[in-house]
Amino acid sequence: MSEIALYILEEVSARGGRARAKYLRSYRALEFWAGEDVARDVLKRLADGGYIKLEPNNTLVLLKEISTKMSIKEIEKLSLSIAKSLYKA
């Protein structure tokens, strides 16, 4: 879970520090493969940790600077593989 949370932070950072959750592919992959409750819990823990601020309509605002050397496509690919591994049939 911590690795996918890091990818969510990196994707928000790569998108300029502000994005709606439904447009983040790493969040959507987590929501699809692990469930909506798990995805919301990850965002809540990131907000409680002071990394993001959750605004109305599920907008994430990055509070701490996160630097990444990966492109958005690389982040999406890695987060999808992790999210698939969380799937419980």
CYANA upper distance limits for C-alpha pairs under 8 A (distance plus 0.5 A):
  1 MET  CA      5 ALA  CA      6.70
  1 MET  CA     42 VAL  CA      8.08
  2 SER  CA      6 LEU  CA      6.72
  3 GLU  CA      7 TYR  CA      6.90
  4 ILE  CA      8 ILE  CA      6.73
  4 ILE  CA     26 SER  CA      7.82
  4 ILE  CA     30 LEU  CA      8.31
  4 ILE  CA     79 SER  CA      6.29
  4 ILE  CA     82 ILE  CA      7.30
  4 ILE  CA     83 ALA  CA      7.87
  5 ALA  CA      9 LEU  CA      6.85
  5 ALA  CA     42 VAL  CA      7.02
  5 ALA  CA     43 LEU  CA      8.33
  5 ALA  CA     46 LEU  CA      7.98
  6 LEU  CA     10 GLU  CA      6.66
  7 TYR  CA     11 GLU  CA      6.51
  7 TYR  CA     26 SER  CA      7.27
  7 TYR  CA     75 ILE  CA      6.68
  7 TYR  CA     79 SER  CA      6.80
  8 ILE  CA     12 VAL  CA      6.75
  8 ILE  CA     24 LEU  CA      7.99
  8 ILE  CA     26 SER  CA      6.27
  8 ILE  CA     27 TYR  CA      6.90
  9 LEU  CA     13 SER  CA      6.67
  9 LEU  CA     51 TYR  CA      8.44
  9 LEU  CA     62 LEU  CA      7.99
  9 LEU  CA     66 ILE  CA      7.59
 10 GLU  CA     14 ALA  CA      6.56
 10 GLU  CA     66 ILE  CA      6.92
 10 GLU  CA     67 SER  CA      7.56
 10 GLU  CA     68 THR  CA      6.64
 10 GLU  CA     75 ILE  CA      8.01
 11 GLU  CA     15 ARG  CA      6.66
 11 GLU  CA     24 LEU  CA      7.60
 11 GLU  CA     26 SER  CA      8.00
 11 GLU  CA     72 ILE  CA      6.75
 11 GLU  CA     75 ILE  CA      7.17
 12 VAL  CA     16 GLY  CA      7.01
 12 VAL  CA     17 GLY  CA      5.70
 12 VAL  CA     18 ARG  CA      6.51
 12 VAL  CA     19 ALA  CA      6.62
 12 VAL  CA     24 LEU  CA      8.04
 12 VAL  CA     60 LEU  CA      8.09
 12 VAL  CA     61 VAL  CA      8.32
 12 VAL  CA     62 LEU  CA      7.45
 13 SER  CA     17 GLY  CA      5.01
 13 SER  CA     18 ARG  CA      7.94
 13 SER  CA     62 LEU  CA      7.51
 13 SER  CA     65 GLU  CA      8.07
 13 SER  CA     66 ILE  CA      6.64
 13 SER  CA     67 SER  CA      7.55
 13 SER  CA     68 THR  CA      8.26
 14 ALA  CA     68 THR  CA      7.89
 14 ALA  CA     71 SER  CA      7.98
 14 ALA  CA     72 ILE  CA      7.10
 15 ARG  CA     19 ALA  CA      7.39
 17 GLY  CA     61 VAL  CA      6.38
 17 GLY  CA     62 LEU  CA      5.54
 18 ARG  CA     59 THR  CA      7.61
 18 ARG  CA     60 LEU  CA      6.14
 18 ARG  CA     61 VAL  CA      5.06
 18 ARG  CA     62 LEU  CA      6.77
 19 ALA  CA     23 TYR  CA      7.50
 19 ALA  CA     24 LEU  CA      7.79
 19 ALA  CA     59 THR  CA      6.14
 19 ALA  CA     60 LEU  CA      5.91
 19 ALA  CA     61 VAL  CA      7.31
 20 ARG  CA     24 LEU  CA      7.43
 20 ARG  CA     57 ASN  CA      8.09
 20 ARG  CA     58 ASN  CA      6.21
 20 ARG  CA     59 THR  CA      4.60
 20 ARG  CA     60 LEU  CA      6.34
 21 ALA  CA     27 TYR  CA      6.89
 21 ALA  CA     28 ARG  CA      8.11
 21 ALA  CA     58 ASN  CA      6.26
 21 ALA  CA     59 THR  CA      6.53
 21 ALA  CA     60 LEU  CA      7.09
 22 LYS  CA     27 TYR  CA      7.74
 22 LYS  CA     28 ARG  CA      6.89
 22 LYS  CA     58 ASN  CA      8.30
 23 TYR  CA     28 ARG  CA      8.14
 24 LEU  CA     28 ARG  CA      6.74
 25 ARG  CA     29 ALA  CA      6.47
 25 ARG  CA     76 GLU  CA      6.49
 26 SER  CA     30 LEU  CA      6.79
 26 SER  CA     75 ILE  CA      7.97
 26 SER  CA     76 GLU  CA      6.14
 26 SER  CA     79 SER  CA      5.83
 26 SER  CA     80 LEU  CA      7.02
 27 TYR  CA     31 GLU  CA      6.57
 27 TYR  CA     39 ALA  CA      7.25
 28 ARG  CA     32 PHE  CA      6.56
 29 ALA  CA     33 TRP  CA      6.54
 29 ALA  CA     79 SER  CA      7.80
 29 ALA  CA     80 LEU  CA      6.18
 29 ALA  CA     83 ALA  CA      6.49
 29 ALA  CA     84 LYS  CA      8.33
 30 LEU  CA     34 ALA  CA      5.91
 30 LEU  CA     35 GLY  CA      7.40
 30 LEU  CA     36 GLU  CA      8.44
 30 LEU  CA     38 VAL  CA      8.24
 30 LEU  CA     39 ALA  CA      6.38
 30 LEU  CA     79 SER  CA      8.37
 30 LEU  CA     80 LEU  CA      7.99
 30 LEU  CA     83 ALA  CA      5.53
 30 LEU  CA     84 LYS  CA      8.43
 31 GLU  CA     35 GLY  CA      5.24
 31 GLU  CA     36 GLU  CA      5.25
 31 GLU  CA     37 ASP  CA      8.28
 31 GLU  CA     38 VAL  CA      7.55
 31 GLU  CA     39 ALA  CA      5.59
 32 PHE  CA     36 GLU  CA      7.63
 33 TRP  CA     83 ALA  CA      6.24
 33 TRP  CA     84 LYS  CA      6.20
 33 TRP  CA     86 LEU  CA      7.17
 33 TRP  CA     87 TYR  CA      5.63
 34 ALA  CA     38 VAL  CA      6.71
 34 ALA  CA     39 ALA  CA      7.73
 34 ALA  CA     83 ALA  CA      7.13
 34 ALA  CA     84 LYS  CA      8.29
 34 ALA  CA     86 LEU  CA      6.24
 34 ALA  CA     87 TYR  CA      5.86
 34 ALA  CA     88 LYS  CA      7.93
 35 GLY  CA     39 ALA  CA      6.92
 36 GLU  CA     40 ARG  CA      6.66
 37 ASP  CA     41 ASP  CA      6.59
 38 VAL  CA     42 VAL  CA      6.77
 39 ALA  CA     43 LEU  CA      7.00
 40 ARG  CA     44 LYS  CA      6.60
 41 ASP  CA     45 ARG  CA      6.63
 42 VAL  CA     46 LEU  CA      6.76
 43 LEU  CA     47 ALA  CA      6.66
 44 LYS  CA     48 ASP  CA      6.57
 45 ARG  CA     49 GLY  CA      6.54
 46 LEU  CA     50 GLY  CA      6.93
 46 LEU  CA     51 TYR  CA      5.99
 46 LEU  CA     52 ILE  CA      6.46
 47 ALA  CA     51 TYR  CA      6.31
 47 ALA  CA     52 ILE  CA      5.35
 47 ALA  CA     53 LYS  CA      6.03
 47 ALA  CA     54 LEU  CA      7.20
 50 GLY  CA     63 LEU  CA      7.29
 50 GLY  CA     64 LYS  CA      8.09
 51 TYR  CA     62 LEU  CA      6.64
 51 TYR  CA     63 LEU  CA      5.77
 51 TYR  CA     64 LYS  CA      5.94
 52 ILE  CA     60 LEU  CA      6.69
 52 ILE  CA     61 VAL  CA      5.87
 52 ILE  CA     62 LEU  CA      5.02
 52 ILE  CA     63 LEU  CA      5.63
 52 ILE  CA     64 LYS  CA      7.83
 53 LYS  CA     60 LEU  CA      6.27
 53 LYS  CA     61 VAL  CA      5.57
 53 LYS  CA     62 LEU  CA      6.99
 53 LYS  CA     63 LEU  CA      7.17
 54 LEU  CA     58 ASN  CA      6.74
 54 LEU  CA     59 THR  CA      6.28
 54 LEU  CA     60 LEU  CA      5.48
 54 LEU  CA     61 VAL  CA      7.06
 55 GLU  CA     59 THR  CA      5.53
 55 GLU  CA     60 LEU  CA      6.85
 55 GLU  CA     61 VAL  CA      7.99
 70 MET  CA     74 GLU  CA      6.42
 70 MET  CA     75 ILE  CA      6.96
 71 SER  CA     75 ILE  CA      6.88
 72 ILE  CA     76 GLU  CA      6.62
 73 LYS  CA     77 LYS  CA      6.68
 74 GLU  CA     78 LEU  CA      6.76
 75 ILE  CA     79 SER  CA      6.51
 76 GLU  CA     80 LEU  CA      6.51
 77 LYS  CA     81 SER  CA      6.94
 78 LEU  CA     82 ILE  CA      6.90
 79 SER  CA     83 ALA  CA      6.51
 80 LEU  CA     84 LYS  CA      6.59
 81 SER  CA     85 SER  CA      6.94
 82 ILE  CA     86 LEU  CA      7.12
 83 ALA  CA     87 TYR  CA      7.40
